Amino acid sequence: MRATSITVRVRTDDVPAALSSIADFARFPALADDVRSVVRGDGGSRWTVNFRRGLMRWHETETVSAADLRIDFAQTEGDFAEFHGSWQLTPVIGGARVVFDVAWDFGIESMAGLMDPIAERVIKRVVVSVLSGLFDEITVLAGGEALADLGRAA
């Protein structure tokens, strides 16, 4: 199982509203080129995301906790053997710290060395694209090592 995390500071005057903006997954295709579609329904979301020269598809459930400023998600069916994670917001002066954690397993151990780094780049590119589209100012605080490769095709 591979896991990665990225921590980003966003400028916002309203952290609960920031959580609601992030939880509006249907907006992601307009904010991140790699996200082809997100369709809400069936107790969660159906995702289609560019991956290498093809598409990854999955259905996930999400739990949004306004009190905890947190979103948890987990695949219920799809192309991953396992896929789950969270968005955690913490108020800071002038904004919020957003920690995105995710773990996945393609279920093909012999291909993990090739596929896992590509997935990490795509995931981080999507997170940064979405947050850049939602907020006027973002700063990557941690987990940005793969961002140097964001311009490369994945």
N, C-alpha and C positions, 0 to 999 in steps of 0.2 A: 504494500500500500504506500502510495506517495502522498505527501502532505506539503502544503506551502501556505504562506501567510504574507500579507502585505498590510502595512500600517500607513494610513494617509491622514493628514490633517486637512479639514475642509473649513472654509470660512462660512459661518452661518450665525444668524441671530436667534434661531429657533431650532434647537436640537431635535425635539419631537417631530417637527415638520420635516427635518432632514431625514429622519428615519422613515417617515411616510413616503418621501420622494424616492428613497432607495427601494422601498418595498413595492413601488409601482413598476414591477418587472415588465409589464407590457410596453413601457417606454424604451426599454433597452435597445431594441433594433434601430431606433432613430438616433441613439447615442453611441453605439458601438458597431462598427462595420462587421465584426465577426459574428454578431448575433443576427441571424436571419429572421427568426420569429420567436415570440413568446405568446402563447395563448392561454389565458386564464380560464379555469373551469375544472371540473372533475376533482374538486377538493385541492387543487394546486395549479401547477403551470406545466405546459408542454413546451419544451425548448428545442430549437434547431440552431446549431452553431457551426460555423465553418471550422473545419479541422483538416489540416494538410490539404489534400486535393479533393476532399469529400465533406460530408456532414456528420455531426454527432447529434443524436436525438435522445431525449429522455423526458420523463414525467417526474416531477418532484412535488413534494408537499412542503409548505412553508408555514412556520409559526412565527407570528410577529408579536412581540411583547413590548408594548409602549412603555410599561412601567420599568422594564429592564433595558430599554433602548437596544433591543436585540431582535435579530431575525435568524431563525434556525431553518435549515433546509436539508432534505434528504431525498435521493432518487427512490422512486417506487418501481419504476421499470425503465428500461432503455439500454443504451449502448455500453454503459459502464457496468462492470461487475458490482461496483460499489461507488457511491458518490454522495458526500454529505459535507456540511460546513455551516458557517455562521457569519453574520455581519454584526459587530458589536460597536456601538457608539458610546463615547464618553465625553461629556462636556469639558471643554478647556476654554481658557480665556479667548474670546473672539471666534469661537467655533466649536468643532468637535473632532475628536480623534476617532477614526474609523478603522477598525481591525477586521479584515476579511480573512477568515481561515477556511481552508478546504482540504479534504482528503479524498483520494480516488484510487481506484484499481480497475484497470481495463480487463483483468482476468486472463491476460496473455503474458505470462512471465517472460517468455523469450523475447517479447517485443518491448518490454518496459523500458529498456535502456534507450530506445529510439523514441517511443511515444510519450513517455512521461515528461521529458524536457520541453517537447513541443506543447503539450497540454499546459504546462506551467506558464509558458510564454503567452499562450492564447488567453488563459484565465487572467493573468495580471494585466494584459493589454485591455481586456474587456473591463476589468475593475477600474483602471485608470481612465479609460474612455468614458465610462458611465459617470464617474465622479466629476470628471472635467466638464461634462455636459450639464450636470445638475448644479454645480457650484461655481461661483465666480473665481475662486482661488483654491487650489489644492497644492499640498506639498507632500511628497512621498517621504516618510520618516524611516521606514524599515521594510526590508523585503524587496527592495527595488533592484536587486542584482540582475534579474532577468530583463529588466527594463532596457538595458543597453541593446538588447536584441529585438526590441519591439518593432523596429523598422524592417526586420527580415521577415520574409513570408513564412508562415507556419501552417 
